[in-house]
Amino acid sequence: MTSTLPPARDLPPGRQDEIRVEIEQAVAGRGARRMRLAPVLAAATAVGAVVAGVVFFTPSSQPQTAIQPAPMTTQSASATPTTRPAPVVPGLSEERIAAIEKGCLESTGLSGEPKLYQHVGSGPGAFALIYTANAMLTCTLDSGGMAFNSGFSSGFDPEWLPGHFSTDSIGASSGGDTPYNRPIYRGVHGYRTAAGRVDSKVARVTFTADGQTVDATIANNTFVARIVHPTTWSPPEDNQFGEVRAYDAVGNLLGTNKGSEKCYANPQGVIVPGGWVNPDTDPKTCEPALPWR
C-alpha cells in the first residue's frame, strides 16, 4: 500500500452512490463479533469483506475516492512459484495493453507492475481488470471524458485463493442520466460488476443481482461479470450487492460469495482474505489456501 494520495480526478457516474453503500456496509460490519477481511468481497464459499471508503477532496471540493481493505495481518512475500501462463488479451495491440496498464495504475496513485488480465466491452465504458503483486484494479475506459478511471483493492497477495475462487470486487454504479450527474456523463449506462480470480477447476461463474443472472467472462484465471442497466438506473438502497457462484466442468457448485465461514491460510501461516474470520483465529486451524493457477 502507499501513503501517496491519488491524483485529482472526476468521479464517474454514480460513484457517490458506490461510496455511500460501501461506507454503510463498513459501518454495519463493525458491530459484528467477527470481522470481515479484505479485499472487497473476496472468497470462495465465503461472504464479503468490510472495506473503508477513504474520501479525498480536491480544491474544488469534488470528492475523490480510493477503496482500500481493512487492516489485517501483514502479508509476507508469496512463497509459491507462479505457474500461471502470462495473461493473453486478444484484440488489443501490445501498445494499447501497455497504455491501459499504465493509465489505470496512475489513476489510482498506486505503484507496482500492472498486468492486464481482462478487457470487456468496447468503446466508452469498456472495462479492464488488472492485478499487481499486491492489488487489483477495476478500471473503466474512455467514459465521461476520462481515458482511465480505476477503483482498487490493495494490501493482499493475489497468489493465494481462499478456495477455488475469490470475488475481489463487487459493486454498482448509477447511470449518467440520473439526477445531479454532470452533463458529460449523459448517456452512460448504469451497471453492476463482479470480478475476481479462479483456479483451473472453475469452469463457470455466474452473477445474480436485480432479478438477473449473467455468466461471467472467464479468461486468464480471472472472471468478470457485468449487468448493464438503463442510463436512468440507480442502485437500490438495500445494501444487496448480488451473489457470485462458481461451478466446475460438470456443474458442481464449488462455492459462493455468500457461503460458509471457513478460513484459509497460506504456507507461511498468513490467513488469506476471504469470508468472516474471527480476528483471534489461529491460522493453524484454517484450511490450506490454494495457489492462483
Secondary structure, DSSP 4 states (H G I P E B T S, - for coil): ---SPPPP-PPPTTHHHHHHHHHHHHHHHTTSSSEEPSSTT--SSS----EEEEEEE-TT--EEEEEEEPP-SPP----S---SPPP--TT--HHHHHHHHHHHHHHHT--S--EEEEEES-STTEEEEEE-SSEEEEEEEEETTEEEEEEEEESS-TTEESSSEEEEEEEEE--TTSTT--GGGTTPPEEEEEEEEE-TT--EEEEEETTEEEEPEEETTEEEEEEEE-TT----TT----EEEEE-TTS-EEEETT-----EE-TTSPBPS-SEE-TT--GGGSEEPEE--
